[in-house]
């Protein structure tokens, strides 16, 4: 019977049995006639023990082996409380698939490196246990988000990446030379398109990359990031605030439940995440201004909130706080206004705790054809590019609402990382498009 190939993540299920692991050499410690290699396979790391006396061929194959050489290793799984993961592998055979050259060693050694160097080596940096843990948490958050939206009766509908016009203002558009001298733009949001699919399917969402040519260097900004954007016909502001609470809670709790090992690797205080369950606190924009004033910030009605303001507000809560009804003049052309107070928009932002900033922005959309036309003109947006969008108000317009959740900011908060650049496999920033 052949030896089963297993992942390190599930090696504990094979205690006392012989298994094979396909992966890479992460580190190697030598102690006389014993070698202590550490292997990784993408699901975790495990320490091996190789005895010269018992398995000379495996010992000689491993001795002096270079970091990140690819290997297939076979041995018996044994419980060992002191080893990473609680198990070690008593190695009996080791096949080197590709040996890393000693003359050109693996660039990322097990020591401190500068951030610019690590970003230049991002294609290799993601192999380290910390970065791999972050990417597994990101995947868990995406899976949880999709499962939650599907469970609420929302249908995934993909929005285009090339668009003919802006939807979040013209200052952050990436212009692209399209075919035959046409101009196109990289999407700032899938929202306008999911408004169309919501009129077809009722409740929808898109989940994909969006782009902002924003000359920002803060730890919260990327030029390319992923957004989950629901949109629902016959929905209002309250519906979207409740949906946002449920979505964020589901993402956090699934990561706590299924990625405990990775969160521990990141030294994340999980007790803070365990509290993230609905209901979330809700305050009006005007109340948020009062909170800022009480904390020494001179914000006044009409001011937008930047990172400093969001951090001050978030410190007053141990859950995400929802701020609703911002001044209409601050919001995009499509945002509906409060009938009782037309100077206020039916909008909301969700601010993550611990200073991680806005993770959701959304609200109710204008459903009146005449008002949308008026707003387009006020914002100097080209009506000809929005004829398809105006059709949604010509043919069976209904109240509808939605929001956008920024995946990277949400994952950065869940992981407790200092900078958003660590939570996307290949970050795109103001002066970085390599690798």
HUCOR-V319786 format. One record per pair of residues at least 24 apart in sequence whose C-alpha atoms are under 7 Angstrom apart, sorted by sequence separation. I is the first residue (numbers start at 0). J is the second residue. D is the distance in Angstrom with one decimal. If there is no record, write none. Layout:
i->I j->J d->D
i->I j->J d->D
This chain:
i->70 j->94 d->5.5
i->71 j->95 d->6.6
i->161 j->185 d->5.1
i->162 j->186 d->5.8
i->186 j->210 d->5.8
i->187 j->211 d->5.9
i->204 j->228 d->5.2
i->205 j->229 d->6.5
i->323 j->347 d->4.0
i->368 j->392 d->4.9
i->70 j->95 d->4.5
i->160 j->185 d->5.6
i->161 j->186 d->5.9
i->185 j->210 d->6.1
i->204 j->229 d->3.9
i->301 j->326 d->6.2
i->322 j->347 d->5.4
i->323 j->348 d->6.5
i->367 j->392 d->6.2
i->368 j->393 d->6.4
i->69 j->95 d->6.1
i->70 j->96 d->5.1
i->160 j->186 d->5.0
i->203 j->229 d->5.6
i->204 j->230 d->6.0
i->321 j->347 d->6.6
i->322 j->348 d->5.3
i->366 j->392 d->6.1
i->69 j->96 d->5.3
i->203 j->230 d->5.5
i->248 j->275 d->5.7
i->321 j->348 d->5.7
i->322 j->349 d->6.4
i->69 j->97 d->5.2
i->202 j->230 d->6.0
i->203 j->231 d->6.3
i->248 j->276 d->5.2
i->321 j->349 d->4.5
i->334 j->362 d->7.0
i->335 j->363 d->5.5
i->68 j->97 d->5.7
i->69 j->98 d->6.6
i->202 j->231 d->4.3
i->248 j->277 d->6.9
i->320 j->349 d->5.6
i->321 j->350 d->6.4
i->334 j->363 d->6.1
i->335 j->364 d->4.8
i->68 j->98 d->4.6
i->201 j->231 d->5.8
i->202 j->232 d->6.4
i->319 j->349 d->6.3
i->320 j->350 d->5.3
i->334 j->364 d->4.7
i->335 j->365 d->4.4
i->366 j->396 d->5.8
i->68 j->99 d->5.1
i->158 j->189 d->5.2
i->201 j->232 d->5.3
i->319 j->350 d->5.4
i->320 j->351 d->6.8
i->333 j->364 d->5.6
i->334 j->365 d->5.6
i->366 j->397 d->5.9
i->67 j->99 d->6.7
i->245 j->277 d->6.7
i->319 j->351 d->4.4
i->333 j->365 d->5.5
i->366 j->398 d->5.7
i->7 j->40 d->6.7
i->60 j->93 d->6.6
i->65 j->98 d->6.8
i->197 j->230 d->6.1
i->244 j->277 d->5.9
i->319 j->352 d->5.3
i->6 j->40 d->7.0
i->8 j->42 d->5.3
i->57 j->91 d->6.2
i->65 j->99 d->5.8
i->158 j->192 d->6.0
i->197 j->231 d->5.6
i->198 j->232 d->6.3
i->244 j->278 d->6.9
i->318 j->352 d->5.8
i->7 j->42 d->6.0
i->8 j->43 d->5.7
i->57 j->92 d->4.9
i->158 j->193 d->6.9
i->197 j->232 d->5.9
i->244 j->279 d->6.6
i->317 j->352 d->6.0
i->364 j->399 d->5.9
i->6 j->42 d->6.6
i->7 j->43 d->5.5
i->46 j->82 d->6.5
i->57 j->93 d->5.1
i->65 j->101 d->6.8
i->194 j->230 d->6.1
i->316 j->352 d->6.6
i->363 j->399 d->6.0
i->364 j->400 d->5.5
i->7 j->44 d->6.5
i->46 j->83 d->6.9
i->54 j->91 d->5.7
i->193 j->230 d->6.1
i->313 j->350 d->6.5
i->363 j->400 d->4.1
i->7 j->45 d->6.7
i->45 j->83 d->6.2
i->67 j->105 d->6.8
i->173 j->211 d->6.9
i->190 j->228 d->6.5
i->284 j->322 d->5.7
i->313 j->351 d->6.6
i->314 j->352 d->6.6
i->333 j->371 d->6.5
i->362 j->400 d->5.6
i->363 j->401 d->6.5
i->45 j->84 d->6.8
i->66 j->105 d->6.4
i->172 j->211 d->6.1
i->173 j->212 d->5.7
i->189 j->228 d->7.0
i->279 j->318 d->6.3
i->281 j->320 d->5.8
i->282 j->321 d->6.3
i->283 j->322 d->5.4
i->284 j->323 d->5.7
i->313 j->352 d->4.9
i->314 j->353 d->6.4
i->362 j->401 d->5.7
i->26 j->66 d->6.0
i->47 j->87 d->5.5
i->48 j->88 d->6.2
i->49 j->89 d->6.3
i->171 j->211 d->5.1
i->172 j->212 d->5.6
i->279 j->319 d->6.2
i->280 j->320 d->5.1
i->281 j->321 d->4.6
i->282 j->322 d->5.1
i->283 j->323 d->4.8
i->284 j->324 d->5.8
i->313 j->353 d->6.5
i->361 j->401 d->5.7
i->362 j->402 d->6.1
i->25 j->66 d->5.7
i->45 j->86 d->6.9
i->46 j->87 d->5.0
i->47 j->88 d->4.5
i->48 j->89 d->5.0
i->49 j->90 d->5.3
i->171 j->212 d->4.3
i->279 j->320 d->6.0
i->280 j->321 d->6.2
i->281 j->322 d->6.0
i->282 j->323 d->6.4
i->283 j->324 d->5.9
i->284 j->325 d->5.3
i->309 j->350 d->6.7
i->313 j->354 d->6.1
i->361 j->402 d->3.7
i->24 j->66 d->5.5
i->25 j->67 d->5.7
i->45 j->87 d->5.9
i->46 j->88 d->6.3
i->47 j->89 d->5.8
i->48 j->90 d->5.9
i->171 j->213 d->5.3
i->332 j->374 d->5.3
i->360 j->402 d->5.5
i->361 j->403 d->6.1
i->24 j->67 d->4.9
i->47 j->90 d->6.2
i->275 j->318 d->5.7
i->332 j->375 d->6.4
i->359 j->402 d->6.7
i->360 j->403 d->5.5
i->23 j->67 d->5.2
i->24 j->68 d->5.6
i->310 j->354 d->4.3
i->359 j->403 d->5.5
i->360 j->404 d->6.8
i->23 j->68 d->5.5
i->24 j->69 d->6.4
i->309 j->354 d->7.0
i->359 j->404 d->4.4
i->23 j->69 d->4.2
i->24 j->70 d->7.0
i->310 j->356 d->6.4
i->332 j->378 d->7.0
i->358 j->404 d->5.7
i->359 j->405 d->6.4
i->22 j->69 d->5.8
i->23 j->70 d->5.5
i->156 j->203 d->6.4
i->158 j->205 d->6.2
i->309 j->356 d->5.5
i->358 j->405 d->5.4
i->22 j->70 d->5.6
i->154 j->202 d->6.3
i->155 j->203 d->5.7
i->156 j->204 d->5.9
i->157 j->205 d->5.1
i->21 j->70 d->6.1
i->22 j->71 d->6.4
i->153 j->202 d->4.8
i->154 j->203 d->4.5
i->155 j->204 d->5.0
i->156 j->205 d->5.3
i->157 j->206 d->6.9
i->21 j->71 d->4.5
i->152 j->202 d->6.8
i->153 j->203 d->4.6
i->154 j->204 d->6.2
i->155 j->205 d->5.6
i->306 j->356 d->6.2
i->358 j->408 d->5.9
i->20 j->71 d->5.8
i->21 j->72 d->6.5
i->153 j->204 d->6.4
i->358 j->409 d->5.9
i->19 j->71 d->6.8
i->20 j->72 d->5.4
i->19 j->72 d->5.5
i->20 j->73 d->6.4
i->355 j->408 d->6.9
i->19 j->73 d->4.2
i->18 j->73 d->5.6
i->19 j->74 d->6.6
i->17 j->73 d->7.0
i->18 j->74 d->5.7
i->17 j->74 d->5.1
i->18 j->75 d->6.3
i->355 j->412 d->5.9
i->17 j->75 d->4.1
i->16 j->75 d->5.3
i->17 j->76 d->6.3
i->15 j->75 d->6.1
i->16 j->76 d->5.8
i->15 j->76 d->5.3
i->14 j->76 d->4.9
i->15 j->77 d->5.7
i->13 j->76 d->6.5
i->14 j->77 d->5.5
i->14 j->78 d->6.7
i->11 j->86 d->6.7
i->147 j->246 d->6.3
i->144 j->246 d->6.3
i->147 j->249 d->6.7
i->143 j->249 d->6.4
i->144 j->250 d->5.7
i->143 j->250 d->5.1
i->236 j->345 d->6.1
i->140 j->250 d->5.0
i->143 j->253 d->6.3
i->236 j->346 d->6.9
i->140 j->254 d->6.3
i->139 j->254 d->6.0
i->136 j->254 d->6.4
i->136 j->258 d->6.4
i->239 j->362 d->6.8
i->236 j->362 d->5.3
i->236 j->363 d->5.2
i->235 j->363 d->5.6
i->132 j->261 d->4.9
i->129 j->264 d->6.6
i->129 j->265 d->6.5
i->267 j->414 d->6.4
i->267 j->415 d->6.1
i->265 j->414 d->6.9
i->262 j->414 d->6.6
i->239 j->400 d->6.7
i->239 j->401 d->6.0
i->251 j->413 d->6.6
i->235 j->398 d->6.9
i->167 j->331 d->6.4
i->233 j->397 d->6.1
i->234 j->398 d->6.2
i->235 j->399 d->6.1
i->236 j->400 d->6.5
i->232 j->397 d->6.5
i->233 j->398 d->4.9
i->234 j->399 d->4.7
i->235 j->400 d->5.5
i->232 j->398 d->6.3
i->233 j->399 d->5.0
i->234 j->400 d->5.3
i->232 j->399 d->4.5
i->231 j->399 d->5.6
i->232 j->400 d->6.9
i->231 j->400 d->5.7
i->230 j->400 d->5.7
i->231 j->401 d->6.4
i->230 j->401 d->4.2
i->229 j->401 d->5.2
i->230 j->402 d->7.0
i->228 j->401 d->6.9
i->229 j->402 d->5.9
i->228 j->402 d->5.5
i->229 j->403 d->7.0
i->228 j->403 d->4.4
i->227 j->403 d->5.6
i->228 j->404 d->6.4
i->226 j->403 d->6.0
i->227 j->404 d->5.1
i->226 j->404 d->5.3
i->227 j->405 d->6.8
i->226 j->405 d->4.8
i->225 j->405 d->6.1
i->226 j->406 d->5.7
i->225 j->406 d->5.5
i->225 j->407 d->6.9
i->224 j->407 d->6.8
i->219 j->408 d->6.8
i->195 j->391 d->6.6
i->219 j->418 d->6.7
i->218 j->418 d->4.8
i->219 j->419 d->5.6
i->218 j->419 d->5.7
i->223 j->427 d->5.7
i->222 j->427 d->5.6
i->221 j->427 d->5.9
i->222 j->428 d->5.3
i->221 j->428 d->5.0
i->222 j->429 d->6.8
i->216 j->429 d->6.7
i->215 j->429 d->6.7
i->214 j->429 d->6.0
i->164 j->384 d->6.2
i->163 j->384 d->6.3
i->137 j->410 d->6.0
i->133 j->414 d->6.8
i->137 j->422 d->7.0
i->134 j->422 d->6.5
i->133 j->422 d->6.1
i->121 j->425 d->6.8
i->122 j->434 d->7.0
i->121 j->434 d->6.9
i->119 j->433 d->6.7
i->119 j->434 d->6.5
